[in-house]
């Protein structure tokens, strides 16, 4: 297998992911989110015993008239309200219902599955006091594709993703709406179709499901993968732009980059260097403009940031992040604030900026390619039309305008969400993370950046074809192209033919952007 054909992630993935026996990775979440595997709970006796002991400890506390936040007290600022013993069993149901006020678009299937596996994994840490039955019910939702309709708006990211996760809790008890294999129906109907009864939540279980960071963590996993892929694609497109502009391969020389040893920057430079043929013709400029020459320095920032972002996302993924938590061995109730999503918020705010810089980089490369003042002899706007018809054809003129619009919108959205904390819930939640908003912003920036990448993909492929034509017409030595680049050019051409006469490019751009989002081209070997 060629290095260029290797998958972005070469780890072996089982058909079933066992939860409760090991730490999960971002890739595990993605396997579930993309419906590429089923989920099972650990069968280890120690795991089952630990979960059951947590549930038994709560029963013991309540039987001994202990006072525990959220079990026999009100929630949040209402923690001083004591719940009469005969109403304790109803309290979790009210928690799920009064939080049923989300707004905005519903999370898609991929994001919803990611939320479910993130919440399940957190509850299997053994600190949340839930029963094994609740974990099994969550597994059933995942494996049977019963996906709660989760509105994406309404979480401030501390006290967890309360409102969006209330829709998960509601589905478990047979309330509200779900998607089941693409059809929207009531949760009760969907559960009945697979022969499962709605669960009745035990005193801690409504809080355990809702009082955590599963939504922001799930979205962060999805964002991380898309950003990682974009760094690879940006490297490939930089190589294509350099070929089209007859750029200087020496800008990416390994000896040069050894002098500044940021790992991700060196990685990107090595990819670009390998894409450029060692027999490439003489460059036109001794130093290319920054959007080509400094591309590894831009891309490398994102690649290096992804390493610490993985650390923080996976720490959050494998944490118990509700409140209160229970030390079963020590028989203690631990009240704290692990629902605060600060690490995810900061990672997503940082990733927003890093990805938007990729959008800006690619937009500048596209601007070079279409402008005859800078594109080293290529036609105006990369138009493939010749003769008298060249006067009425405009090539990629409007595509560059669109790219500039998408890049500008991406840049605008980089305002950090985490600094916009709002005091909520009678000033009990007076400092909140806004992590879910940051993650949603990041996904929007990724979509915009993928659109810029789609535009640049078509433009660079067009530019190389035009460079070959220009060189042939001027008796220049033909541009040399490496096999991985040649293969990439061919596959793009299969989706979007050479542009000679103007045509609407919307559908081609949409298709390429979708392929980018899906990580369609497996770029470079992932060590």
C-alpha positions in Angstrom: 0.0 0.0 0.0 1.3 3.4 -0.9 2.0 5.8 1.9 -0.4 8.3 0.4 -3.2 5.7 0.6 -2.7 5.0 4.3 -5.6 5.8 6.6 -5.4 8.9 8.7 -5.6 6.5 11.7 -4.0 3.1 11.3 -5.1 1.7 14.7 -7.0 -1.5 14.6 -10.7 -1.0 15.6 -12.8 -3.9 16.9 -16.3 -4.5 15.7 -17.4 -3.9 19.2 -16.1 -1.3 21.7 -16.2 -2.5 25.3 -16.9 0.3 27.7 -15.8 0.2 31.3 -12.6 -1.9 30.8 -10.2 0.8 29.4 -9.9 4.4 28.6 -11.6 5.4 25.3 -9.9 7.5 22.6 -11.2 10.1 20.2 -11.1 7.4 17.6 -13.3 5.1 19.7 -15.9 7.9 19.9 -15.7 8.4 16.2 -16.2 4.7 15.5 -19.4 4.8 17.4 -20.5 8.1 16.0 -20.0 6.9 12.4 -21.9 3.7 13.2 -18.9 1.5 12.5 -19.2 -0.6 15.6 -21.5 -1.7 18.4 -21.0 -1.1 22.1 -20.9 -3.4 25.0 -20.3 -3.0 28.7 -17.4 -4.7 30.4 -18.3 -8.2 31.6 -15.6 -8.1 34.3 -17.1 -8.9 37.7 -15.1 -6.1 39.3 -16.7 -3.6 37.0 -20.2 -4.8 37.5 -19.6 -4.9 41.3 -18.3 -1.3 41.4 -21.3 0.0 39.5 -23.8 -1.9 41.7 -22.0 -0.8 44.9 -22.4 2.8 43.9 -26.2 2.4 43.5 -26.4 0.4 46.7 -24.5 3.2 48.6 -27.1 5.7 47.5 -29.9 3.5 48.7 -28.2 3.1 52.0 -27.7 6.9 52.4 -31.4 7.6 51.7 -32.5 4.8 54.0 -30.5 6.3 56.8 -32.0 9.8 56.2 -28.8 11.2 54.8 -29.0 14.6 53.0 -27.5 14.5 49.5 -27.6 17.2 47.0 -29.9 16.4 44.1 -31.2 13.2 45.7 -33.4 14.7 48.4 -32.7 18.4 47.9 -33.6 20.8 45.2 -31.2 21.5 42.4 -28.8 24.4 42.0 -29.7 27.4 44.0 -32.6 25.3 45.4 -30.1 23.0 47.2 -31.4 24.3 50.6 -34.9 22.9 49.8 -35.5 19.6 51.4 -37.6 17.1 49.4 -40.2 15.2 51.3 -39.3 11.5 51.4 -42.4 10.4 49.5 -41.5 12.8 46.6 -37.8 11.8 46.2 -38.6 9.2 43.5 -40.3 11.9 41.4 -37.5 14.4 41.6 -35.4 13.0 38.7 -38.4 13.1 36.4 -39.0 16.8 37.1 -35.3 17.5 36.5 -35.6 16.0 33.0 -38.9 17.8 32.2 -38.1 21.3 33.3 -34.9 21.2 31.2 -36.8 20.4 28.1 -36.4 23.9 26.7 -33.6 23.5 24.1 -33.7 25.5 20.9 -31.9 25.6 17.6 -31.2 22.9 15.1 -31.1 19.3 16.3 -27.8 17.5 16.5 -27.3 15.1 13.5 -27.0 11.3 13.9 -23.2 11.4 14.1 -23.1 14.0 16.9 -25.9 12.4 18.8 -24.2 9.0 18.8 -21.0 10.7 20.0 -23.0 12.3 22.9 -24.4 9.0 23.9 -21.0 7.2 24.0 -19.4 10.1 25.8 -22.1 10.1 28.5 -22.0 6.3 28.8 -18.3 6.3 29.3 -18.3 8.9 32.0 -20.9 7.0 34.0 -18.9 3.8 33.8 -16.1 5.4 35.8 -17.9 4.3 38.9 -18.3 7.5 40.7 -21.9 8.5 39.7 -24.0 6.1 41.6 -26.1 4.8 38.7 -27.4 1.3 38.4 -26.2 -1.2 35.8 -29.7 -1.0 34.3 -29.2 2.6 33.3 -25.9 1.8 31.6 -27.6 -1.1 29.7 -30.4 1.3 28.6 -27.8 3.7 27.1 -26.1 0.9 25.3 -29.5 -0.1 23.8 -30.0 3.4 22.5 -26.6 3.3 20.8 -26.8 -0.2 19.3 -30.4 0.2 18.1 -29.9 3.7 16.7 -32.6 5.2 18.9 -31.3 8.8 18.8 -32.8 11.5 21.0 -33.6 14.7 19.2 -31.1 17.0 21.0 -31.4 20.8 20.3 -27.9 22.2 20.0 -28.7 25.5 21.9 -29.3 26.1 25.6 -26.1 24.9 27.4 -23.8 27.3 29.2 -21.3 24.5 29.8 -21.2 24.4 33.6 -23.5 22.3 35.7 -22.8 20.4 32.5 -24.8 20.3 29.4 -28.0 20.1 31.4 -30.6 21.1 28.8 -29.3 19.1 25.8 -28.6 16.0 28.0 -32.2 16.2 29.4 -33.2 14.9 25.9 -31.1 11.8 26.5 -32.6 11.3 29.9 -36.1 11.7 28.4 -35.5 9.1 25.7 -34.4 6.6 28.4 -37.7 7.0 30.2 -39.8 6.9 27.0 -40.5 10.7 26.6 -40.0 13.2 23.8 -39.0 12.4 20.2 -36.2 10.3 18.7 -34.9 9.4 15.3 -34.9 5.6 14.8 -33.2 4.5 11.6 -34.0 7.8 10.0 -37.6 8.0 11.1 -38.8 10.4 13.7 -41.1 8.9 16.3 -41.8 9.1 20.0 -39.2 7.5 22.3 -41.8 5.2 23.8 -42.7 3.9 20.3 -39.0 3.3 19.4 -38.3 1.5 22.7 -41.4 -0.7 22.2 -40.2 -1.6 18.7 -37.0 -3.1 20.1 -38.8 -4.7 23.0 -37.4 -2.5 25.8 -39.4 -0.9 28.5 -38.8 2.7 29.5 -36.6 2.9 32.6 -37.6 4.6 35.8 -34.8 6.9 37.0 -33.4 6.2 40.4 -32.8 9.3 42.7 -29.3 10.2 41.3 -29.8 9.0 37.7 -31.4 12.1 36.2 -28.6 14.2 37.6 -26.0 11.7 36.6 -27.1 11.7 33.0 -27.6 15.5 32.7 -25.0 17.0 34.9 -21.9 16.4 32.7 -19.9 17.6 29.7 -20.9 14.9 27.2 -22.3 17.2 24.5 -19.3 19.6 24.3 -16.9 16.6 24.6 -18.6 14.8 21.8 -18.6 17.8 19.5 -14.9 18.3 20.4 -14.1 14.8 19.3 -15.8 15.4 15.9 -14.0 18.8 15.6 -10.6 17.3 16.4 -10.9 14.7 13.6 -12.0 17.2 11.0 -9.2 19.7 12.0 -6.6 17.0 11.9 -7.6 16.0 8.4 -7.6 19.6 7.2 -3.9 20.0 8.2 -3.2 17.1 5.8 -5.3 18.5 3.0 -3.8 22.0 3.5 -0.4 20.4 3.1 -1.4 18.6 -0.1 -3.0 21.8 -1.5 0.0 23.9 -0.7 2.1 21.4 -2.8 -0.4 21.7 -5.7 -0.4 25.5 -5.5 3.4 25.5 -5.5 3.4 23.3 -8.7 0.8 25.6 -10.4 2.9 28.6 -9.5 6.2 26.9 -10.4 7.3 27.5 -6.8 10.5 26.7 -5.0 10.7 23.2 -3.5 13.6 24.3 -1.3 11.2 26.2 0.9 10.3 22.8 2.4 13.8 21.3 2.6 14.3 19.0 5.7 17.6 20.6 6.5 15.9 24.0 6.6 13.2 22.8 9.0 15.6 20.9 11.2 16.8 24.4 12.3 13.4 25.2 13.8 12.2 21.9 15.3 8.5 22.3 16.0 7.3 18.8 15.3 4.0 19.6 13.5 5.7 22.3 11.4 8.4 19.8 10.3 5.7 17.2 9.6 3.8 19.4 7.3 6.9 20.6 5.5 8.0 17.0 5.0 4.7 16.1 3.4 4.8 19.1 1.1 8.5 18.3 0.2 7.6 14.7 -0.6 4.7 15.9 -2.9 7.0 18.1 -4.9 9.1 16.3 -7.5 12.8 16.5 -7.1 13.1 17.1 -10.9 10.7 20.1 -10.8 11.7 22.9 -13.2 13.5 26.0 -12.1 11.4 28.3 -10.0 10.3 31.7 -11.2 10.9 33.5 -7.9 13.8 32.7 -5.6 11.4 33.2 -2.7 7.7 32.5 -3.0 5.1 34.6 -1.2 4.3 33.8 2.4 1.1 31.9 1.8 3.3 29.2 0.0 6.7 29.6 1.7 5.3 29.8 5.3 2.4 27.3 4.9 4.1 24.7 7.1 4.5 27.3 9.8 0.7 28.0 9.7 -0.3 24.3 9.4 2.2 23.3 12.0 0.6 25.4 14.7 -2.6 23.5 14.3 -0.9 20.1 14.2 1.1 20.8 17.3 -2.0 22.2 19.1 -3.9 19.0 18.3 -1.5 17.1 20.5 -2.5 18.9 23.7 -6.1 19.1 22.6 -6.2 15.3 22.3 -4.8 15.1 25.8 -7.5 17.4 27.3 -10.4 16.0 25.2 -9.6 12.4 26.2 -9.1 13.3 29.8 -12.6 14.8 29.8 -13.9 11.8 27.9 -12.6 9.4 30.5 -13.6 11.4 33.6 -16.5 11.4 36.0 -17.9 14.9 35.4 -21.3 15.0 37.3 -22.0 16.1 40.8 -22.1 14.9 43.5 -19.7 12.0 43.1 -19.5 9.0 45.5 -16.4 7.4 47.1 -18.0 4.0 47.6 -15.0 2.5 49.4 -14.8 5.4 51.8 -18.6 5.8 52.0 -18.3 9.5 51.3 -20.3 11.9 49.2 -18.1 14.4 47.3 -19.7 17.6 46.2 -17.7 19.5 43.6 -17.7 21.1 40.2 -16.5 18.6 37.7 -19.3 19.5 35.4 -17.4 22.7 34.5 -16.2 22.3 30.9 -13.3 24.7 31.0 -10.7 22.5 29.3 -13.0 21.7 26.4 -14.0 25.4 26.1 -10.4 26.5 25.9 -9.4 23.7 23.5 -12.3 24.6 21.2 -11.7 28.3 21.4 -8.0 27.6 20.5 -8.9 25.2 17.7 -11.3 27.8 16.2 -8.4 30.2 15.8 -6.0 27.6 14.4 -8.5 26.3 11.9 -9.6 29.8 10.8 -5.9 30.5 10.1 -6.0 27.5 7.7 -9.0 29.1 6.0 -7.1 32.4 5.7 -4.0 30.6 4.4 -5.9 28.8 1.7 -7.9 31.9 0.7 -4.6 33.7 0.1 -3.2 30.8 -2.0 -6.3 30.9 -4.1 -6.0 34.7 -4.5 -2.5 34.2 -5.9 -3.6 31.6 -8.3 -6.4 33.7 -9.9 -4.5 37.0 -10.2 -2.3 37.4 -13.3 -0.1 39.9 -11.4 1.0 37.0 -9.1 0.2 33.7 -10.7 3.4 33.5 -12.9 1.8 33.5 -16.3 -1.4 31.6 -15.7 -4.6 32.9 -17.4 -6.8 35.5 -15.6 -9.0 33.7 -13.0 -7.7 30.3 -14.1 -10.0 30.4 -17.1 -9.4 27.5 -19.5 -11.1 29.3 -22.4 -8.9 30.4 -25.3 -9.3 32.5 -28.5 -12.1 35.0 -28.8 -14.2 33.1 -26.3 -11.8 34.0 -23.5 -13.4 37.4 -23.5 -16.7 36.1 -22.1 -15.4 33.4 -19.7 -14.4 34.3 -16.1 -13.2 31.0 -14.7 -12.8 31.1 -10.9 -13.5 34.8 -10.4 -16.7 34.3 -8.4 -15.3 31.2 -6.6 -12.5 33.4 -5.2 -15.1 35.9 -4.0 -17.0 33.1 -2.3 -13.8 31.8 -0.7 -13.1 35.2 0.7 -16.6 35.4 2.1 -16.2 32.0 3.8 -12.8 32.8 5.2 -14.0 36.2 6.5 -16.9 34.5 8.3 -14.6 31.9 9.8 -12.3 34.6 11.1 -15.2 36.5 12.6 -16.3 33.5 14.6 -13.0 33.1 16.3 -14.1 35.4 19.2 -13.6 33.2 22.2 -16.8 31.9 23.7 -15.2 31.0 27.1 -14.7 34.7 28.1 -18.5 35.3 27.7 -19.5 33.7 31.0 -22.9 34.7 32.2 -24.2 34.4 35.7 -27.2 32.1 35.6 -29.6 30.3 37.9 -30.0 32.9 40.7 -26.2 33.4 40.7 -25.5 29.8 41.7 -24.0 29.1 38.3 -22.2 32.5 38.4 -19.1 31.4 36.4 -19.7 29.1 33.5 -17.5 27.6 30.7 -19.5 28.2 27.5 -17.7 25.0 26.3 -20.6 23.8 24.2 -21.0 27.1 22.4 -17.2 27.1 21.7 -17.5 23.6 20.3 -20.4 24.5 18.1 -18.5 27.6 16.8 -15.6 25.4 16.0 -17.7 23.1 14.0 -19.1 26.0 12.0 -15.6 27.3 11.4 -14.6 23.9 10.2 -17.5 23.8 7.7 -16.5 27.2 6.4 -12.8 26.2 6.1 -13.8 23.0 4.3 -15.6 25.2 1.8 -12.5 27.3 1.3 -10.5 24.0 0.9 -13.0 22.8 -1.7 -12.6 26.0 -3.7 -8.8 25.7 -3.5 -8.9 22.1 -4.4 -10.6 22.8 -7.7 -8.5 25.8 -8.3 -5.1 24.1 -7.8 -6.1 21.2 -10.0 -7.2 23.7 -12.7 -4.0 25.7 -12.2 -1.8 22.7 -12.7 -3.6 21.8 -15.9 -3.2 25.3 -17.1 0.5 25.3 -16.1 1.1 22.3 -18.2 -0.6 24.0 -21.1 1.4 27.3 -20.6 4.7 25.4 -20.4 3.9 23.4 -23.5 3.1 26.6 -25.4 6.3 28.3 -24.3 8.5 25.3 -24.8 9.2 25.0 -21.1 10.3 21.7 -19.6 7.0 19.9 -18.6 6.2 20.3 -14.9 7.2 17.2 -13.0 4.6 15.6 -10.8 5.0 12.9 -8.2 2.7 9.8 -8.3 0.7 10.7 -5.1 -0.1 14.1 -6.5 -0.9 12.7 -10.0 -3.3 10.2 -8.4 -4.9 13.1 -6.4 -5.3 15.2 -9.5 -7.0 12.3 -11.3 -9.5 11.7 -8.6 -10.5 15.4 -8.4 -10.9 15.4 -12.2 -13.3 12.5 -11.9 -15.5 14.8 -9.7 -14.9 18.1 -11.5 -13.9 18.3 -15.2 -11.5 20.9 -16.5 -13.2 24.4 -16.6 -13.0 25.8 -20.1 -16.5 27.3 -20.6 -18.1 28.9 -17.5 -20.5 26.7 -15.6 -22.1 26.8 -12.2 -19.7 25.2 -9.8 -22.0 25.0 -6.7 -22.7 21.3 -6.8 -19.1 20.4 -7.5 -18.0 22.6 -4.6 -20.6 21.0 -2.3 -19.6 17.5 -3.3 -15.9 18.2 -2.8 -16.6 19.9 0.6 -18.6 16.8 1.6 -15.7 14.5 0.6 -13.3 16.7 2.7 -15.6 16.5 5.7 -15.6 12.7 5.4 -11.8 12.5 5.1 -12.2 10.9 1.7 -8.6 11.1 0.5 -6.2 9.3 2.7 -3.3 11.6 2.8 0.2 10.7 3.9 1.3 7.9 6.2 0.2 8.4 9.8 3.1 7.2 11.9 
